[in-house]
């Protein structure tokens, strides 16, 4: 049986932490007592980072276009798996953008790469006027 928790947040950078820490707490909950504490900490931190990157991207691109808007972060958890979806009303984008050259010290452009490396599954869908990024991790 799965459970869903949904956060509706203002598209402002100060709310990124709320979404990412919720992700970490839920990852810990899903893993239960099945792992050593050091392994759980590492996995929770990585999961928190992936969610932080996705929400930060949403907020950043929201601020580029208009006044900050609402975004929705949904957490669906089942035994051994956690899926996070971030929905916003930003303009569509391509997830096939090349990763910037790290030697040039770019300030942006690594979020999707980080998410792909941490998560087991990553998808992007354009649904009407909304972008939906979904990412899953199996524990």
C-alpha positions as CSV (number, residue, x, y, z in Angstrom):
1,X,0.0,0.0,0.0
2,X,1.3,3.4,-0.9
3,X,0.8,6.7,0.9
4,X,1.1,10.2,-0.5
5,X,2.1,13.4,1.1
6,X,1.8,16.6,-0.9
7,X,3.3,20.0,-0.1
8,X,2.1,23.1,-2.0
9,X,4.8,25.7,-1.6
10,X,5.4,29.3,-2.7
11,X,8.0,29.3,-5.5
12,X,10.5,31.0,-3.2
13,X,14.0,29.8,-2.4
14,X,13.4,29.8,1.3
15,X,11.0,26.9,0.9
16,X,13.4,24.6,-0.8
17,X,14.7,23.4,2.6
18,X,11.2,22.4,3.7
19,X,10.8,20.1,0.6
20,X,14.3,18.6,0.8
21,X,14.2,17.9,4.6
22,X,10.8,16.3,4.1
23,X,12.4,14.1,1.5
24,X,15.2,13.1,3.9
25,X,12.7,12.3,6.7
26,X,10.5,10.2,4.4
27,X,13.6,8.3,3.0
28,X,14.5,7.4,6.6
29,X,11.0,6.3,7.3
30,X,10.8,4.1,4.2
31,X,14.2,2.5,5.0
32,X,13.1,1.6,8.5
33,X,15.5,-0.4,10.6
34,X,16.9,-2.4,7.7
35,X,20.1,-0.5,7.3
36,X,23.1,0.6,9.4
37,X,22.8,4.2,10.7
38,X,25.8,5.4,8.6
39,X,24.3,4.0,5.4
40,X,20.9,5.4,6.1
41,X,22.4,8.9,6.7
42,X,24.3,8.7,3.4
43,X,21.2,7.7,1.5
44,X,18.9,10.2,3.2
45,X,21.5,13.0,2.4
46,X,21.7,12.0,-1.3
47,X,17.9,11.9,-1.6
48,X,17.6,15.3,0.1
49,X,20.2,16.7,-2.4
50,X,18.2,15.4,-5.4
51,X,15.0,16.9,-4.2
52,X,16.7,20.1,-3.3
53,X,18.1,20.3,-6.9
54,X,14.7,19.7,-8.5
55,X,12.9,22.2,-6.3
56,X,15.7,24.8,-6.6
57,X,15.5,24.5,-10.4
58,X,11.7,25.0,-10.3
59,X,12.0,28.1,-8.1
60,X,14.9,29.6,-10.0
61,X,13.1,29.3,-13.3
62,X,9.9,30.6,-11.8
63,X,11.6,33.8,-10.6
64,X,13.1,34.3,-14.1
65,X,9.7,34.7,-15.7
66,X,7.1,36.3,-13.4
67,X,6.4,36.7,-9.7
68,X,7.0,33.5,-7.8
69,X,4.2,31.0,-8.2
70,X,3.1,27.9,-6.3
71,X,4.7,24.6,-6.9
72,X,3.6,21.2,-5.7
73,X,6.0,18.5,-4.3
74,X,4.4,15.1,-3.9
75,X,5.9,12.2,-2.0
76,X,4.6,8.8,-2.7
77,X,6.0,6.1,-0.5
78,X,5.6,2.4,-0.3
79,X,7.7,-0.3,1.3
80,X,11.2,0.1,-0.1
81,X,10.4,2.9,-2.6
82,X,10.0,6.6,-2.5
83,X,8.8,8.7,-5.5
84,X,8.9,12.5,-5.6
85,X,7.1,14.6,-8.2
86,X,7.7,18.4,-8.6
87,X,5.0,20.2,-10.5
88,X,5.3,23.8,-11.6
89,X,3.8,26.2,-14.3
90,X,7.2,27.3,-15.7
91,X,7.7,27.2,-19.5
92,X,8.6,23.8,-20.9
93,X,12.2,22.7,-21.1
94,X,14.4,19.9,-22.4
95,X,16.0,17.4,-20.0
96,X,18.5,16.5,-22.7
97,X,20.6,19.6,-22.1
98,X,24.3,19.0,-22.2
99,X,26.1,19.1,-18.8
100,X,28.4,22.2,-18.7
101,X,32.2,21.8,-18.8
102,X,33.3,21.6,-15.1
103,X,36.7,23.1,-16.1
104,X,35.0,26.4,-16.9
105,X,33.6,26.7,-13.3
106,X,29.9,27.3,-14.3
107,X,27.5,28.4,-11.6
108,X,24.6,26.5,-13.0
109,X,23.7,23.4,-15.1
110,X,24.5,20.4,-12.9
111,X,21.1,19.9,-11.2
112,X,19.7,17.3,-13.7
113,X,23.0,15.5,-13.7
114,X,23.1,15.2,-9.9
115,X,19.5,14.0,-9.9
116,X,20.1,11.3,-12.5
117,X,23.2,10.1,-10.6
118,X,21.4,9.8,-7.3
119,X,17.9,8.5,-8.3
120,X,17.0,5.2,-9.8
121,X,14.4,6.6,-12.1
122,X,13.9,10.2,-13.5
123,X,11.2,11.4,-15.9
124,X,10.0,14.7,-17.2
125,X,6.4,15.2,-18.5
126,X,4.7,18.3,-19.8
127,X,1.0,18.1,-18.8
128,X,-1.0,21.1,-20.1
129,X,0.7,24.2,-18.6
130,X,2.7,22.2,-16.1
131,X,6.1,20.6,-15.9
132,X,6.3,17.4,-13.8
133,X,9.6,16.0,-12.8
134,X,9.3,12.6,-11.2
135,X,12.2,10.7,-9.5
136,X,12.2,7.4,-7.6
137,X,14.6,5.6,-5.4
138,X,14.3,2.0,-4.2
139,X,15.8,1.2,-0.9
